[in-house]
């Protein structure tokens, strides 16, 4: 699925949950999600992510899942790929929109 072996892809554990909760009866889509999850690294929540998520929740009024996703990117100094323009409010993350 991921053709360039030199590229490392990371997702927050929240994004993993969101992917696994995707409602579909399409067996190919389900297989694609599971195959994708096998090829990437899942980043789990630690105290630094919690602290940042609390700040983003309080100051930017993010929902908890989005605050955790943003905090994960910031704490690990990773680029966040998202079409959600709300993430533009956070100055300490690099954001790329796929749209």
C-alpha positions as a Markdown table, in Angstrom:
| # | Residue | x | y | z |
|---|---|---|---|---|
| 1 | Unk | 0.0 | 0.0 | 0.0 |
| 2 | Unk | 2.7 | 2.5 | 0.9 |
| 3 | Unk | 5.0 | 2.5 | -2.1 |
| 4 | Unk | 7.9 | 4.5 | -0.8 |
| 5 | Unk | 9.7 | 2.5 | 1.9 |
| 6 | Unk | 11.7 | 5.6 | 3.0 |
| 7 | Unk | 8.6 | 7.5 | 4.0 |
| 8 | Unk | 7.5 | 7.0 | 7.6 |
| 9 | Unk | 3.9 | 7.6 | 8.4 |
| 10 | Unk | 2.7 | 8.2 | 11.9 |
| 11 | Unk | -0.9 | 8.6 | 13.2 |
| 12 | Unk | -2.3 | 9.4 | 16.6 |
| 13 | Unk | -4.0 | 6.5 | 18.4 |
| 14 | Unk | -7.2 | 8.7 | 18.1 |
| 15 | Unk | -6.9 | 8.6 | 14.3 |
| 16 | Unk | -6.5 | 4.8 | 14.5 |
| 17 | Unk | -9.7 | 4.6 | 16.5 |
| 18 | Unk | -11.5 | 6.8 | 13.9 |
| 19 | Unk | -10.3 | 4.6 | 11.0 |
| 20 | Unk | -11.4 | 1.4 | 12.8 |
| 21 | Unk | -14.8 | 3.0 | 13.5 |
| 22 | Unk | -15.4 | 3.8 | 9.8 |
| 23 | Unk | -18.8 | 2.4 | 9.0 |
| 24 | Unk | -18.8 | 0.4 | 5.8 |
| 25 | Unk | -19.8 | -3.0 | 4.5 |
| 26 | Unk | -17.1 | -2.8 | 1.8 |
| 27 | Unk | -14.7 | -5.6 | 2.5 |
| 28 | Unk | -12.0 | -4.1 | 0.3 |
| 29 | Unk | -12.2 | -0.8 | 2.3 |
| 30 | Unk | -12.0 | -2.6 | 5.6 |
| 31 | Unk | -9.0 | -4.7 | 4.3 |
| 32 | Unk | -7.4 | -1.5 | 3.0 |
| 33 | Unk | -7.7 | 0.2 | 6.4 |
| 34 | Unk | -6.3 | -2.8 | 8.2 |
| 35 | Unk | -3.4 | -3.2 | 5.7 |
| 36 | Unk | -2.6 | 0.6 | 6.1 |
| 37 | Unk | -2.6 | 0.3 | 9.9 |
| 38 | Unk | 0.0 | -2.6 | 9.6 |
| 39 | Unk | 2.4 | -0.4 | 7.7 |
| 40 | Unk | 2.4 | 2.8 | 9.8 |
| 41 | Unk | 3.4 | 3.7 | 13.3 |
| 42 | Unk | 0.8 | 4.5 | 15.9 |
| 43 | Unk | 1.7 | 7.3 | 18.4 |
| 44 | Unk | 0.1 | 6.8 | 21.8 |
| 45 | Unk | -0.7 | 9.4 | 24.4 |
| 46 | Unk | 1.8 | 10.4 | 27.0 |
| 47 | Unk | 2.0 | 13.3 | 29.6 |
| 48 | Unk | 3.4 | 15.8 | 27.1 |
| 49 | Unk | 0.6 | 15.1 | 24.6 |
| 50 | Unk | -2.0 | 15.3 | 27.5 |
| 51 | Unk | -0.6 | 18.7 | 28.6 |
| 52 | Unk | -0.7 | 20.1 | 25.1 |
| 53 | Unk | -4.1 | 18.7 | 24.4 |
| 54 | Unk | -5.5 | 20.4 | 27.5 |
| 55 | Unk | -4.0 | 23.7 | 26.3 |
| 56 | Unk | -5.5 | 23.3 | 22.8 |
| 57 | Unk | -8.9 | 22.3 | 24.3 |
| 58 | Unk | -9.0 | 25.3 | 26.7 |
| 59 | Unk | -7.5 | 28.0 | 24.4 |
| 60 | Unk | -8.9 | 26.9 | 21.0 |
| 61 | Unk | -12.1 | 25.1 | 22.1 |
| 62 | Unk | -11.1 | 21.9 | 20.2 |
| 63 | Unk | -13.0 | 18.7 | 20.8 |
| 64 | Unk | -10.8 | 16.3 | 22.8 |
| 65 | Unk | -10.0 | 14.0 | 19.9 |
| 66 | Unk | -8.8 | 16.9 | 17.7 |
| 67 | Unk | -6.9 | 18.4 | 20.6 |
| 68 | Unk | -5.1 | 15.0 | 21.1 |
| 69 | Unk | -4.3 | 14.7 | 17.3 |
| 70 | Unk | -2.9 | 18.2 | 17.2 |
| 71 | Unk | -1.0 | 17.7 | 20.4 |
| 72 | Unk | 0.5 | 14.5 | 19.1 |
| 73 | Unk | 1.8 | 16.3 | 16.0 |
| 74 | Unk | 3.2 | 19.2 | 18.0 |
| 75 | Unk | 4.8 | 17.0 | 20.7 |
| 76 | Unk | 6.5 | 14.8 | 18.1 |
| 77 | Unk | 7.4 | 17.7 | 15.8 |
| 78 | Unk | 5.5 | 16.1 | 12.9 |
| 79 | Unk | 3.6 | 17.7 | 10.1 |
| 80 | Unk | -0.2 | 17.3 | 10.5 |
| 81 | Unk | -2.0 | 16.4 | 7.3 |
| 82 | Unk | -5.6 | 17.4 | 7.6 |
| 83 | Unk | -8.3 | 19.2 | 5.6 |
| 84 | Unk | -9.7 | 20.6 | 8.9 |
| 85 | Unk | -9.0 | 24.4 | 8.8 |
| 86 | Unk | -9.5 | 24.6 | 12.6 |
| 87 | Unk | -5.9 | 23.3 | 13.0 |
| 88 | Unk | -4.6 | 26.5 | 11.5 |
| 89 | Unk | -5.3 | 28.1 | 14.9 |
| 90 | Unk | -2.3 | 26.3 | 16.4 |
| 91 | Unk | 1.0 | 28.1 | 15.6 |
| 92 | Unk | 3.3 | 25.3 | 16.9 |
| 93 | Unk | 2.2 | 22.7 | 14.3 |
| 94 | Unk | 3.1 | 22.5 | 10.7 |
| 95 | Unk | -0.1 | 21.8 | 8.7 |
| 96 | Unk | -0.6 | 20.5 | 5.2 |
| 97 | Unk | -4.1 | 20.3 | 3.7 |
| 98 | Unk | -4.7 | 17.6 | 1.1 |
| 99 | Unk | -7.4 | 19.7 | -0.5 |
